[in-house]
Amino acid sequence: MSGLAVDHLTLARGGRPVLDSVSAVFSPGRVTAVLGPNGAGKSTLLGCLAGLLAPDAGQVLVGARPRQTLGMRELARQIGLLPQGGDVHWDVDVATLVGLGRYPHRARWGETQQDRAAVARAMAATDVTRFATRPMAALSGGERARVLLARVLAGEPQWLLADEPLANLDPAHQLDTLACLRDVARGGAGVIVVLHDLNHAIQVADEILLLRDGRTVAQGAPAEVLTPERIAETYGVAGQIGTTPGGVPFIVTMPMAHHA
Ligand SMILES: Nc1ncnc2c1ncn2[C@@H]1O[C@H](COP(=O)(O)OP(=O)(O)OP(=O)(O)O)[C@@H](O)[C@H]1O
């Protein structure tokens, strides 16, 4: 499996340019965090990568192949998307919903042992096994969010695209989810995750793609990309970068005026 790439991707939505000649390469076995202010084009980029949005110009390459040469089923096996703020509004139990994530792999004669094992692994990784028989409507927002991640994980995609997967999660489950994304990458898949919290990004990411106004500001290692200057230029806030006594890097953001 080689990389996933966008090459001079350009797209207007509502008559306005939303992606403006964005080029980037994503690597298997690595977590890339996509960062940028509201409206920067992060979700639009994921939509293009997943084949939900067609660019006006430029292209998405899956391996070395233009995305449009892949059939729907092949694309669904290769790329799993967890959309932003996704939810379900029908009466379905957790195990059934997670099982739907196996759909691109399902053989004609039904569920295999491999399907059942992948569903069990995905539910364990997201800590939803104990909800297996519960209807989705009987779960909290954060619990439902974890089930939706489990559905994507069950498909064991080669590329996991997750758009703000930590929204609605408590701090412990946020960290669990970041660890889960790292595990997915350790297993060889490429992970592309949209995040807002810069601390989550530096914790989880091998690489950061920073967008603003539909353009790439920078792509590279977290320490190279998230400098105080870039944080100021991109977000309009002051960022102070430090390290805990245990060696964990952190970033504190504050209004520019409060920055000495
Ligand atoms: N369906 C749409 N029609 C018209 N414009 C859209 C549509 N969806 C998004 N946009 C616009 O495209 C731009 C990029 O949106 P996008 O959702 O990709 O941003 P984002 O970086 O993911 O933002 P956020 O952090 O707020 O989720 C925004 O200015 C948005 O208003």
The ligand as an SDF file (V2000), in Angstrom:
LIG
                    3D

 31 33  0  0  0  0  0  0  0  0999 V2000
  -22.5000   22.7350    1.5550 N   0  0  0  0  0  0  0  0  0  0  0  0
  -21.8350   23.8860    1.5370 C   0  0  0  0  0  0  0  0  0  0  0  0
  -22.2170   24.9020    0.7170 N   0  0  0  0  0  0  0  0  0  0  0  0
  -21.5490   26.0640    0.6660 C   0  0  0  0  0  0  0  0  0  0  0  0
  -20.4560   26.3180    1.4060 N   0  0  0  0  0  0  0  0  0  0  0  0
  -20.0330   25.3620    2.2420 C   0  0  0  0  0  0  0  0  0  0  0  0
  -20.6950   24.1010    2.3520 C   0  0  0  0  0  0  0  0  0  0  0  0
  -20.0490   23.3690    3.2630 N   0  0  0  0  0  0  0  0  0  0  0  0
  -19.0280   24.1200    3.7060 C   0  0  0  0  0  0  0  0  0  0  0  0
  -19.0300   25.3250    3.1050 N   0  0  0  0  0  0  0  0  0  0  0  0
  -18.0670   26.4040    3.3130 C   0  0  0  0  0  0  0  0  0  0  0  0
  -16.7870   25.9130    2.9990 O   0  0  0  0  0  0  0  0  0  0  0  0
  -15.8080   26.4370    3.8870 C   0  0  0  0  0  0  0  0  0  0  0  0
  -15.0070   25.2780    4.4630 C   0  0  0  0  0  0  0  0  0  0  0  0
  -15.8740   24.4550    5.2230 O   0  0  0  0  0  0  0  0  0  0  0  0
  -15.3310   23.1710    5.9610 P   0  0  0  0  0  0  0  0  0  0  0  0
  -16.5080   22.5110    6.5920 O   0  0  0  0  0  0  0  0  0  0  0  0
  -14.4920   22.3790    5.0460 O   0  0  0  0  0  0  0  0  0  0  0  0
  -14.3990   23.8530    7.0600 O   0  0  0  0  0  0  0  0  0  0  0  0
  -13.6990   23.2490    8.3360 P   0  0  0  0  0  0  0  0  0  0  0  0
  -12.2560   23.6510    8.2620 O   0  0  0  0  0  0  0  0  0  0  0  0
  -13.9720   21.7930    8.4480 O   0  0  0  0  0  0  0  0  0  0  0  0
  -14.4050   24.0600    9.4930 O   0  0  0  0  0  0  0  0  0  0  0  0
  -14.8630   23.6880   11.0070 P   0  0  0  0  0  0  0  0  0  0  0  0
  -13.6090   23.7530   11.8490 O   0  0  0  0  0  0  0  0  0  0  0  0
  -15.7900   24.8320   11.3450 O   0  0  0  0  0  0  0  0  0  0  0  0
  -15.5260   22.3590   11.0060 O   0  0  0  0  0  0  0  0  0  0  0  0
  -16.5440   27.2340    4.9380 C   0  0  0  0  0  0  0  0  0  0  0  0
  -16.3800   28.6030    4.6440 O   0  0  0  0  0  0  0  0  0  0  0  0
  -17.9830   26.8110    4.7670 C   0  0  0  0  0  0  0  0  0  0  0  0
  -18.8440   27.8850    5.0610 O   0  0  0  0  0  0  0  0  0  0  0  0
  1  2  1  0
  2  3  1  0
  2  7  2  0
  3  4  2  0
  4  5  1  0
  5  6  2  0
  6  7  1  0
  6 10  1  0
  7  8  1  0
  8  9  2  0
  9 10  1  0
 10 11  1  0
 11 12  1  0
 11 30  1  0
 12 13  1  0
 13 14  1  0
 13 28  1  0
 14 15  1  0
 15 16  1  0
 16 17  2  0
 16 18  1  0
 16 19  1  0
 19 20  1  0
 20 21  2  0
 20 22  1  0
 20 23  1  0
 23 24  1  0
 24 25  2  0
 24 26  1  0
 24 27  1  0
 28 29  1  0
 28 30  1  0
 30 31  1  0
M  END
$$$$
